[in-house]
């Protein structure tokens, strides 16, 4: 693909080589798909890191517990 397309977050045009695609799948079904510029991608990564970090009020995950994913 040549030229530029808009970032799904901020709307600024981004060149193909700089674009990042974020896909979220749950149970093999696509829930979200975003095409982001480098700045919005960095913001997305930081937000993901912050939201996935355990809060001080949450108890840590028991490392001996069995986790089963079907």
Secondary structure, DSSP 8 states (H G I E B T S, - for coil): --SEEE-TTT--EEEGGG-EEEEEEETTEEEEEEEE-HHHHHHHHHHHHHHHS--TTS----TTS-----
